[in-house]
Amino acid sequence: MTGVTVSPTTATLYVGNTEQLTATVLPANATNQNVTWESNDNSVTIVNNDGLVTAVAEGSATITVTTVEGGYTAYSEITVIVATDPFVPVTNIINVPATATAGTPLPLIGTVVPSNATNQTTVWSVQNAGTTGASISGSMLNTTSAGSVIVRATITNGLTPTTNYVQDFTITVNTPFIPVTNITSVPTTATAGTPLPLIGTVVPSNATNQTIVWSVQNAGTTGASISGSMLSTTSAGSVIVRATITNGLTPTANYVQDFTITVNTPFIPVTNITSVPTTATAGTPLSLAGTVVPSNATNQTIMWSVQNAGVTGANISRSMLSATSAGSVIVRATITNGLTPTTNYVQDFTVTVNPPPFVPVTDIIDVPTSATVGVSIGLVGTVVPSNATNQAIVWSVQNAGTTGASISGNTLSTTSAGSVIVRATITNGLTPTTNYTQDFTITVSPPPMTGCNNIPLGFMLGTPYFASATIWTIPGTEGRPSQEWSDVVRAPGCNKTAFNGGFFNADCRNAENGFHGHYFSWCMVMRFADYLCPPAQGWRVPSNDDFVSLDMNMGGTGQTRGGASAQIDAWYAGAAPDTPGTPRGIWGGSRFTGTTSLMLTTDSRYWSSTELESPDLAYFFGFDPNRVFLGGQTKSVGSALRCVR
């Protein structure tokens, strides 16, 4: 405890009037609030234990209030006078407080009517505390709970010198004032053209005042206005609205908080999707697209999915539909929030998947060009382009010639040498109603001869086929091109030859062919023609014209004289003519054009086979005069062929 005060500290009373003094112990929460009252002159004033002073006689007196604990004192100076004016009675008391707050002392005051009433000292008392727990100390009303309390105002001799004036007042006791600290849950979005109720949650929930008054602070481009708590907007944009709660923080200060609300354009739902592709091609990705109806629908992003792939093998990746086979596929278009903010718009479409486009055949290549009699070959070919729709080739013989050719499936069989024309047909190769056809010529060679024609392919210069790698270049004359002639080409196993009855016979006979040789021997004629002059190196078997050209280049006449007569121009090139064991390198100038009256000479001869079985061939023979056979006829050391290019 620190002290005590008294109110009022001075007062003037008429004799017989009273004044209520109020003591306040300091601090207000001091445990012991008890005080004592004392008048220093009881002949002028007396005071009771509650501080009520009564004026006894004219004069002055001091009223002392003393705290029971600590002995702290305070003083009120009272002057008592004798009324000289007529007594003016009280007729009313006004301006008495109508509300109080539980837990907060309320000073009880009032205005006495008339203002010149003789006695204006009001004594207050509780008539009905109700639920308020009300009590009065002096002129201070104390309450503990909300409710209503009836207090009584009494003025001594209010009406007459012997009658008090009494008036009762009802005071509403409210709960303590709880200020607003925040407003939450205010809408953040609105739609232009659609009124938005402005609401909010007041924090704390038991704040005394919770009535929000809304106003527009900045409408921006929205055209915003507020009527009551309804926000109206005409265009998209942002609007700042203000929430105000009267006396939100203190009894004299408002609580104010601003909020930004985004105003969106009105949500326009999807009602249809049109212009979706109805056909696709297997193997070719199709872009799925569609036109959203209405064109100003709020959401227009279409998400695609396969609902039923059927036999198409369809799948969708990033709006691209891919299918592997023809058929029908059902695809689904989904637009999020298409109809309402919580409902998707869904529409299914059937897409017909067609087969890949027809790719016509433009060529067939890599078809075999050669065959051998009696050896079946498979007919194959490469179709161009490689992605042609139909690639199954049907083969047929168009012209068998002398070959006796036949086809079974894709296998070609022949019985004789010659040329056969085969036809390749592809159904619907160019258009659905036109076949693609192409003819090919296949050369059929005779079968190999046992014992003679078993020489492998791929001849090279040098032994065992060319006697040496020597090449003779004969300069051109009279505008003819230069020619290259190879060294002797030998056929192993056919080195012996003999003249018998005027006919030349290559002795390639053995047990397998019954010791029967052919006229000029297949070993010398056909086999040489086919293989011994390798075309890969540019070589070929000489023709009669080649020999004529050679003869003229060597100084001959190029004339065919027949019989045994011929110009002999010895032209030496290569090995010496008399070197033992060495094939003759002598090129003779004599040309023979027949099969009789063979001129015997130590020179090598050119033999033109114009009149023989193979008129496109020509042969070079070397004769050895040291080998005499059958009455002076010459036996060859081995007939041989030279190649030309």
C-alpha positions in Angstrom: 0.0 0.0 0.0 1.3 3.5 -1.0 -1.5 5.9 0.0 -5.1 7.0 -0.2 -7.1 9.8 -1.9 -10.5 11.3 -1.2 -13.2 12.8 -3.5 -14.3 15.4 -3.4 -11.6 17.3 -1.6 -13.9 20.3 -0.9 -17.7 20.7 -0.7 -20.3 23.3 0.5 -23.4 22.0 2.1 -26.6 23.5 3.4 -27.4 22.6 6.9 -29.1 19.3 6.8 -27.6 18.2 3.5 -25.3 15.3 3.0 -22.2 14.6 0.8 -20.8 11.2 -0.1 -17.1 11.1 0.1 -15.2 8.4 -1.8 -11.8 7.0 -0.7 -9.4 5.3 -3.2 -6.7 3.1 -1.7 -3.4 3.1 -3.6 -2.5 0.9 -5.4 -5.9 -0.2 -6.6 -5.0 -3.8 -6.1 -3.9 -3.4 -2.5 -5.1 -6.4 -0.5 -6.5 -4.3 2.4 -8.9 -1.7 1.2 -10.4 -0.8 4.6 -10.4 2.9 5.8 -11.8 4.9 8.7 -13.6 8.3 8.6 -13.4 11.1 11.2 -14.7 14.8 11.4 -12.6 17.2 13.4 -15.7 19.1 14.4 -18.8 17.0 15.0 -20.8 20.2 15.8 -20.4 21.3 12.2 -20.3 17.9 10.4 -20.6 14.3 11.2 -19.4 11.4 9.0 -20.4 7.7 9.1 -18.2 4.6 8.4 -19.0 4.8 4.7 -17.9 8.4 4.3 -21.3 10.0 4.2 -21.1 13.6 5.6 -24.1 15.3 7.1 -24.1 19.1 7.6 -25.2 19.9 11.2 -24.6 23.6 11.7 -23.1 26.5 10.0 -19.3 26.4 10.0 -16.2 24.5 8.6 -14.9 21.1 9.3 -12.2 18.7 8.0 -13.0 15.1 7.2 -10.0 12.8 7.4 -9.9 9.3 5.8 -7.2 6.9 7.2 -6.2 3.5 5.8 -6.4 0.7 8.4 -3.1 -0.7 7.0 -0.3 1.8 6.9 -2.2 4.8 8.4 -2.2 6.8 5.2 -4.5 9.8 5.3 -6.4 12.2 2.9 -8.6 15.2 3.7 -11.9 16.8 2.5 -12.7 20.4 3.5 -16.5 20.8 4.2 -18.2 24.2 4.5 -21.7 24.3 6.0 -24.0 27.3 5.3 -27.5 28.2 6.2 -29.9 28.3 3.2 -31.3 31.7 2.7 -33.0 31.1 -0.7 -36.4 29.4 -1.1 -36.0 25.6 -1.3 -36.0 24.3 -4.9 -37.0 20.7 -5.1 -35.5 18.0 -7.5 -37.9 17.0 -10.3 -35.7 14.6 -12.3 -32.2 13.1 -12.8 -31.0 12.7 -16.3 -27.8 11.6 -18.2 -27.2 8.6 -16.0 -25.0 6.0 -17.8 -27.0 3.2 -19.5 -24.1 0.7 -20.0 -21.2 -0.6 -18.2 -18.5 -3.2 -18.8 -18.0 -6.1 -16.5 -14.8 -5.7 -14.5 -14.5 -2.0 -15.2 -15.7 0.4 -12.5 -18.3 2.9 -13.8 -18.7 6.4 -12.2 -22.4 7.0 -11.4 -23.2 10.5 -12.4 -26.4 12.3 -13.4 -27.7 15.8 -14.1 -30.2 17.1 -11.5 -33.3 18.8 -12.9 -33.8 21.7 -12.3 -30.2 22.8 -12.4 -30.9 25.1 -9.4 -32.4 22.5 -7.2 -31.4 23.2 -3.6 -30.1 19.7 -2.9 -28.1 18.0 -5.7 -26.1 15.5 -3.8 -27.0 12.0 -5.1 -26.7 8.9 -3.0 -26.4 5.7 -5.2 -27.5 2.2 -4.2 -28.0 -1.2 -5.9 -31.7 -2.2 -6.1 -31.3 -5.4 -8.2 -27.9 -6.7 -9.1 -29.2 -9.5 -11.3 -26.3 -11.6 -12.7 -23.9 -8.7 -12.7 -22.5 -9.1 -9.2 -22.9 -5.3 -8.9 -21.9 -3.2 -5.8 -21.5 0.5 -5.2 -18.8 2.2 -3.4 -19.5 5.9 -3.0 -20.6 6.8 -6.6 -18.6 4.0 -8.3 -20.5 1.0 -9.7 -18.5 -2.2 -9.8 -19.7 -5.3 -11.7 -18.2 -8.8 -12.4 -20.4 -10.2 -15.1 -22.7 -9.2 -17.9 -26.4 -8.6 -17.4 -28.6 -5.8 -16.1 -28.4 -4.0 -12.7 -31.0 -1.5 -11.3 -29.4 1.3 -9.3 -31.2 3.9 -7.3 -30.4 7.6 -7.0 -31.5 9.3 -3.8 -31.4 13.0 -3.1 -32.2 14.0 0.5 -35.2 16.4 0.8 -35.6 16.2 -2.8 -39.2 17.2 -2.9 -39.7 18.8 0.4 -37.4 19.4 3.3 -38.6 16.1 4.8 -39.0 13.9 1.7 -36.1 12.3 -0.4 -36.2 12.3 -4.2 -35.7 8.7 -5.4 -35.2 7.5 -9.0 -34.2 4.0 -10.3 -32.1 3.4 -13.4 -31.3 0.2 -15.4 -27.8 -0.2 -16.5 -26.8 -2.9 -19.0 -23.5 -4.5 -18.1 -21.5 -5.8 -21.2 -18.7 -8.2 -21.3 -15.2 -6.6 -21.5 -14.3 -5.1 -24.9 -12.2 -7.4 -27.0 -10.4 -5.7 -29.9 -10.1 -7.1 -33.5 -6.6 -8.2 -34.5 -7.2 -9.6 -38.0 -9.7 -10.4 -40.7 -9.2 -13.7 -42.7 -11.0 -15.8 -45.3 -11.9 -12.8 -47.5 -12.5 -13.9 -51.2 -9.5 -13.3 -53.5 -11.2 -13.8 -56.8 -14.4 -12.6 -58.5 -16.0 -12.9 -61.9 -16.8 -9.8 -63.9 -20.6 -9.4 -64.1 -21.3 -11.7 -61.2 -21.9 -10.1 -57.7 -19.5 -11.3 -55.0 -20.6 -11.4 -51.4 -17.8 -9.8 -49.3 -17.3 -11.9 -46.1 -14.5 -12.4 -43.7 -13.7 -14.1 -40.5 -12.9 -11.7 -37.6 -10.0 -12.6 -35.3 -10.3 -13.2 -32.5 -13.7 -14.9 -32.8 -15.0 -13.3 -29.6 -14.0 -9.7 -30.6 -16.6 -7.3 -29.2 -17.4 -5.7 -32.5 -17.6 -7.9 -35.6 -19.6 -5.9 -38.0 -17.5 -5.2 -41.2 -18.1 -2.2 -43.3 -16.8 -2.7 -46.9 -15.6 0.1 -49.3 -13.7 0.3 -52.6 -10.2 1.8 -52.3 -9.0 1.3 -55.8 -11.3 -0.1 -58.6 -8.5 -0.3 -61.2 -10.1 -1.4 -64.5 -12.8 -3.5 -62.9 -15.5 -0.8 -62.6 -16.0 -2.1 -59.0 -18.7 -0.8 -56.6 -20.0 -2.1 -53.3 -23.6 -2.1 -52.1 -23.8 -3.2 -48.5 -21.5 -6.2 -48.6 -22.0 -7.1 -52.3 -19.1 -6.4 -54.7 -20.1 -5.8 -58.3 -17.6 -5.6 -61.2 -17.9 -5.1 -64.9 -14.5 -5.9 -66.3 -11.4 -8.1 -65.5 -8.6 -6.7 -63.4 -7.7 -6.1 -59.7 -9.7 -4.2 -57.1 -8.6 -3.2 -53.6 -11.4 -3.3 -51.0 -11.2 -2.1 -47.4 -12.8 -3.7 -44.4 -13.5 -1.4 -41.4 -14.8 -2.5 -38.0 -15.9 0.4 -35.7 -13.9 0.6 -32.5 -12.1 -2.5 -33.5 -9.0 -1.9 -31.5 -9.9 0.6 -28.9 -13.2 2.3 -28.0 -12.1 5.3 -30.1 -10.2 3.7 -33.0 -11.4 1.7 -36.0 -9.8 -1.5 -37.2 -9.0 -1.2 -41.0 -7.6 -3.8 -43.4 -7.3 -3.8 -47.2 -7.7 -6.8 -49.6 -6.8 -7.3 -53.3 -9.4 -9.2 -55.3 -8.6 -10.5 -58.8 -11.6 -10.1 -61.1 -11.6 -12.8 -63.9 -13.6 -12.8 -67.1 -16.8 -14.8 -66.8 -16.3 -18.6 -67.1 -17.6 -19.8 -70.4 -18.2 -23.6 -70.5 -17.4 -25.9 -73.5 -20.5 -27.2 -75.3 -19.0 -29.1 -78.2 -15.8 -30.0 -80.0 -15.9 -30.1 -83.8 -13.5 -30.6 -86.8 -11.8 -33.6 -85.3 -10.0 -35.8 -87.9 -12.0 -38.9 -88.8 -9.4 -40.8 -90.8 -5.8 -41.8 -90.3 -3.3 -43.9 -92.1 -1.5 -46.9 -90.5 2.2 -46.1 -90.0 1.7 -42.3 -90.4 1.2 -40.2 -87.2 -1.9 -38.1 -87.2 -2.1 -34.8 -85.3 -5.3 -34.7 -83.2 -6.9 -31.3 -83.2 -10.4 -29.9 -82.8 -12.4 -26.7 -82.7 -13.8 -25.8 -79.3 -17.4 -24.5 -79.2 -18.0 -21.8 -78.3 -14.8 -20.1 -79.6 -14.5 -18.0 -76.4 -14.8 -20.9 -74.0 -12.6 -20.3 -71.0 -10.7 -23.5 -71.2 -9.7 -24.8 -74.6 -6.8 -27.1 -74.0 -7.8 -30.6 -75.2 -6.2 -33.7 -73.7 -6.4 -36.8 -75.9 -6.5 -40.5 -74.9 -7.3 -43.8 -76.5 -10.5 -45.3 -75.3 -10.7 -48.4 -77.6 -7.7 -49.2 -79.9 -9.5 -52.1 -81.6 -7.1 -53.9 -84.0 -5.2 -50.7 -84.8 -2.5 -50.9 -82.1 -3.2 -47.2 -81.6 -1.5 -45.0 -79.0 -1.3 -41.2 -78.4 1.8 -39.2 -77.5 1.5 -35.4 -77.3 -1.7 -35.2 -79.4 -0.1 -37.4 -82.1 -2.2 -40.6 -82.9 -0.1 -43.5 -84.1 -1.6 -46.7 -85.4 0.1 -49.9 -86.8 -2.9 -51.5 -88.5 -6.1 -50.6 -90.3 -9.3 -50.5 -88.3 -11.2 -48.2 -86.0 -10.0 -46.5 -82.9 -12.1 -44.5 -80.4 -10.3 -41.4 -79.0 -11.4 -39.2 -76.1 -11.1 -35.5 -75.9 -11.1 -34.1 -72.3 -11.1 -30.4 -71.4 -10.5 -29.7 -67.7 -13.3 -27.8 -66.0 -15.1 -27.6 -69.3 -18.6 -27.2 -67.9 -18.1 -26.1 -64.3 -15.1 -25.5 -62.2 -15.4 -29.1 -60.9 -16.6 -30.9 -64.0 -14.6 -32.0 -67.1 -16.0 -31.8 -70.6 -15.6 -35.2 -72.3 -16.4 -36.2 -75.9 -15.5 -39.4 -77.8 -14.6 -39.6 -81.5 -14.2 -42.6 -83.9 -11.2 -42.4 -86.2 -11.0 -44.8 -89.1 -7.4 -46.1 -89.7 -6.8 -46.9 -93.4 -4.0 -49.1 -94.7 -0.7 -47.4 -95.7 -0.8 -45.6 -99.1 -0.2 -47.8 -102.1 3.4 -47.6 -103.2 3.8 -48.8 -106.8 6.7 -50.8 -108.1 9.0 -48.9 -110.5 11.8 -51.4 -111.1 13.1 -54.9 -110.4 16.9 -55.3 -110.2 19.5 -58.0 -109.3 17.8 -60.7 -111.4 20.2 -63.5 -112.5 21.6 -63.0 -116.0 23.2 -66.4 -116.6 22.5 -70.1 -116.0 24.0 -73.5 -116.9 22.2 -76.2 -118.8 20.9 -78.8 -116.3 21.5 -76.6 -113.3 18.3 -75.1 -111.7 18.6 -71.6 -110.5 16.4 -69.6 -108.1 14.8 -66.6 -109.7 15.1 -63.7 -107.3 15.0 -59.9 -107.7 15.1 -56.7 -105.6 11.9 -54.7 -105.9 12.3 -50.9 -106.3 11.3 -49.0 -104.2 12.0 -51.1 -101.2 8.7 -50.0 -99.5 6.5 -51.0 -102.5 3.2 -52.3 -101.2 3.3 -55.5 -103.2 6.6 -57.3 -103.5 5.6 -60.9 -104.4 7.1 -61.7 -107.8 5.4 -64.3 -110.1 7.8 -65.7 -112.7 7.0 -67.1 -116.2 8.8 -68.0 -119.4 8.1 -65.6 -122.2 10.5 -67.1 -124.8 12.4 -70.3 -124.1 14.4 -70.2 -127.3 16.5 -73.3 -127.6 16.9 -73.7 -123.9 13.9 -75.9 -123.2 13.3 -73.6 -120.2 10.5 -74.1 -117.6 9.7 -72.4 -114.3 8.3 -74.1 -111.2 7.5 -71.5 -108.5 10.7 -69.5 -108.4 13.0 -72.1 -109.9 14.2 -72.0 -113.5 15.3 -75.3 -115.2 16.9 -75.6 -118.7 17.9 -78.5 -121.0 20.0 -76.8 -123.7 22.2 -73.8 -124.2 20.9 -70.5 -125.5 18.9 -67.5 -124.2 15.6 -67.5 -122.4 13.3 -64.5 -121.7 11.6 -64.7 -118.3 8.9 -62.3 -117.1 8.5 -61.0 -113.6 4.9 -60.0 -112.7 3.8 -58.2 -109.5 0.1 -58.0 -108.9 -1.2 -54.4 -108.5 2.3 -53.1 -108.8 1.4 -49.7 -110.1 -2.3 -49.2 -109.3 -4.9 -51.5 -107.8 -6.0 -52.7 -111.3 -2.6 -52.8 -113.1 0.1 -55.4 -112.8 3.8 -54.5 -113.0 5.7 -56.6 -115.6 9.3 -56.7 -116.5 11.2 -59.1 -118.8 14.8 -60.4 -118.3 17.1 -62.3 -120.7 19.1 -65.1 -119.1 22.0 -66.7 -121.0 22.1 -70.5 -120.6 25.7 -71.9 -121.1 26.5 -75.5 -122.0 27.3 -77.8 -119.1 31.0 -78.4 -118.2 32.7 -81.2 -120.1 34.1 -83.9 -117.9 37.9 -84.1 -118.0 38.3 -80.9 -120.0 36.1 -78.1 -118.7 36.8 -78.3 -115.0 39.1 -75.3 -115.0 38.2 -72.8 -112.3 37.1 -69.3 -113.0 39.0 -66.1 -112.4 42.1 -66.3 -114.7 45.0 -64.0 -114.1 48.1 -63.1 -116.2 50.8 -65.6 -115.5 51.0 -69.3 -115.1 49.2 -71.7 -115.3 46.9 -69.9 -117.7 48.9 -67.2 -119.3 52.4 -68.6 -120.0 53.8 -65.3 -118.8 52.7 -61.8 -117.9 54.2 -60.5 -121.1 51.8 -58.2 -123.1 52.5 -57.1 -126.7 51.2 -53.8 -127.8 50.7 -53.5 -131.6 50.6 -49.9 -132.8 47.6 -49.0 -134.8 47.8 -48.4 -138.6 45.6 -46.7 -141.0 43.5 -45.2 -138.2 43.0 -48.5 -136.4 43.4 -48.5 -132.6 46.3 -50.0 -130.9 45.8 -53.6 -129.7 47.3 -55.5 -126.8 47.9 -59.2 -127.2 48.5 -61.6 -124.3 51.1 -64.3 -124.1 50.0 -67.8 -124.8 46.9 -69.0 -122.9 47.2 -72.7 -122.0 44.5 -75.2 -121.1 45.9 -77.7 -118.6 45.2 -81.3 -119.7 44.8 -80.3 -123.4 48.4 -79.8 -124.4 48.6 -82.7 -127.0 47.1 -82.2 -130.5 47.2 -84.3 -133.6 46.2 -84.0 -137.3 44.2 -86.9 -138.4 42.8 -87.2 -141.9 43.1 -83.4 -142.4 41.1 -82.6 -139.3 42.5 -81.0 -136.3 41.6 -82.9 -133.1 42.5 -81.7 -129.6 43.3 -84.8 -127.7 41.3 -84.4 -124.4 40.0 -87.9 -124.4 39.9 -89.9 -121.3 38.0 -92.8 -119.8 35.1 -90.6 -118.6 34.3 -89.4 -122.1 35.0 -92.8 -123.8 38.2 -91.4 -125.3 36.2 -89.4 -127.8 37.2 -85.9 -128.5 35.1 -83.2 -130.3 36.0 -81.5 -133.5 38.5 -78.9 -132.4 37.6 -80.0 -128.9 35.3 -78.3 -126.4 38.4 -77.8 -124.4 40.0 -75.6 -127.0 36.9 -74.0 -128.5 34.1 -73.4 -126.0 36.1 -73.4 -122.8 38.6 -70.9 -124.1 35.8 -68.7 -125.4 34.0 -68.7 -122.0 36.8 -68.4 -119.5 40.4 -68.2 -120.7 40.3 -64.6 -121.6 39.2 -62.9 -118.4 36.7 -60.1 -119.2 37.2 -58.5 -115.8 40.7 -57.5 -117.1 39.3 -56.4 -120.5 40.5 -59.5 -122.4 38.5 -61.3 -125.1 38.9 -64.1 -127.6 40.3 -62.7 -130.9 38.0 -62.5 -133.9 38.8 -62.9 -137.5 38.9 -59.1 -137.8 41.4 -58.9 -135.0 43.7 -61.2 -137.0 43.3 -59.2 -140.2 44.1 -56.0 -138.2 47.1 -57.7 -136.7 48.4 -58.9 -140.0 48.1 -55.4 -141.5 49.8 -53.9 -138.5 52.7 -56.3 -139.0 53.0 -55.4 -142.7 50.8 -58.0 -144.2 48.1 -57.3 -146.8 45.2 -58.4 -144.7 44.1 -60.4 -147.8 42.5 -63.9 -147.6 44.2 -65.9 -150.3 42.9 -69.3 -149.3 44.7 -72.6 -149.5 48.4 -72.8 -148.5 49.5 -69.5 -149.8 50.1 -66.6 -147.4 52.6 -63.9 -146.9 55.2 -64.9 -144.3 56.5 -62.1 -142.2 58.4 -63.4 -139.3 57.9 -61.1 -136.3 59.9 -62.1 -133.3 58.8 -61.0 -129.9 59.4 -62.7 -126.6 61.4 -65.9 -126.3 64.0 -67.0 -128.8 62.6 -69.4 -131.3 65.0 -72.3 -130.6 65.1 -72.1 -126.9 64.5 -75.7 -125.7 61.5 -76.1 -123.4 60.2 -72.6 -124.0 56.9 -72.0 -125.8 57.3 -70.3 -129.1 57.1 -66.6 -128.9 57.2 -66.2 -132.7 54.3 -64.4 -134.3 54.1 -65.5 -137.9 52.6 -63.4 -140.6 50.9 -66.2 -142.4 47.1 -66.4 -142.2 45.1 -69.5 -143.0 41.5 -69.3 -143.8 40.6 -72.9 -144.5 41.1 -76.4 -143.1 43.0 -78.0 -145.9 46.5 -77.7 -147.5 48.0 -76.7 -144.2 51.4 -75.2 -144.9 54.1 -76.7 -142.8 56.6 -74.2 -141.6 58.8 -73.7 -138.6 56.8 -70.5 -137.9 53.8 -70.0 -135.7 50.6 -69.5 -137.6 47.4 -67.5 -137.2 44.4 -69.6 -137.8 41.1 -67.9 -138.7 38.2 -70.1 -137.8 35.7 -68.3 -140.1 34.8 -71.6 -141.7 34.7 -73.6 -138.5 32.0 -74.4 -135.9 32.7 -71.3 -133.9 33.1 -68.5 -136.5 33.6 -65.9 -133.8 36.7 -67.5 -132.6 40.3 -67.6 -133.8 43.2 -69.6 -132.7 47.0 -69.3 -132.8 48.9 -72.5 -133.3 52.6 -73.2 -132.8 54.2 -76.0 -134.8 57.4 -77.8 -134.0 59.1 -79.2 -137.1 61.3 -81.5 -135.1 58.4 -83.7 -134.3 57.4 -85.6 -137.4 54.3 -87.8 -137.3 52.5 -89.9 -139.9 54.6 -89.5 -143.0 56.0 -86.1 -142.4 53.0 -84.2 -140.9 53.9 -82.0 -138.0 52.8 -82.6 -134.5 52.1 -79.5 -132.3 53.8 -78.9 -129.0 50.4 -77.8 -127.8 47.9 -75.6 -129.5 47.3 -72.4 -127.6 45.2 -69.2 -127.7 46.2 -65.6 -127.3 43.8 -63.0 -125.9 43.3 -59.5 -127.2 42.1 -56.2 -125.9 
